[in-house]
Amino acid sequence: MASDMFYSGPDLATLHREYAAEGRIDDAAPIHSSHEIVIEAPAARVWAVLADVRNWPSWYPGFELKSLSEVRPGGTFQWKLGSGAVSSTFAVVAADRELTWSGKSLWIKAIDRHVLEPLDDTRTKVTVAESMGGLLLPLFYSNDKIRKVQEVRLSALKAAAEKG
């Protein structure tokens, strides 16, 4: 849709405070997707892998950590995935339940949510939901592309958590 080309959404502070910190993505953003996977590991083990951001490069293909303050609400991290450099701030850090952050890359603003749901003592469903907005973004990015990135991330998280 043509209006999607010009969607810039809320400013980053509002996006962080009123969306990410409230456990939601920007559903009005032109790029958004959700994907889930069941991991054969308890939520505590999945959380241990997910919350150890410093160790992501060992299991998340293409992820490069540039800096990390603390994994806590308000903590920041800078990273790259492929050629895209992103500056992010954690919004929700709830052990064994949710890791959410907002971020910015050039003029693009995004929210990433990872929600853990124990299915029983040995299995955890992880759902990732993400939204991205920015002027002309649909010319460069698509829902299909974001979904593929989510699939790679969740498959890698599954392998790392099940190995542990």
HELIX and SHEET records of a PDB file:
HELIX    1   1 ALA A    2  MET A    5  1                                   4    
HELIX    2   2 LEU A   12  THR A   14  1                                   3    
HELIX    3   3 LEU A   15  TYR A   19  3                                   5    
HELIX    4   4 ALA A   20  GLU A   22  5                                   3    
HELIX    5   5 ALA A   43  ALA A   51  1                                   9    
HELIX    6   6 VAL A   53  SER A   58  5                                   6    
HELIX    7   7 LEU A  137  LEU A  139  5                                   3    
HELIX    8   8 ASN A  143  LYS A  163  1                                  21    
SHEET    1   A 7 ILE A  31  ILE A  39  0                                        
SHEET    2   A 7 THR A 124  GLY A 133 -1                                        
SHEET    3   A 7 ILE A 108  PRO A 118 -1                                        
SHEET    4   A 7 GLU A  98  SER A 105 -1                                        
SHEET    5   A 7 GLY A  84  ALA A  94 -1                                        
SHEET    6   A 7 THR A  76  LEU A  81 -1                                        
SHEET    7   A 7 PHE A  63  LEU A  68 -1                                        
END                                                                             
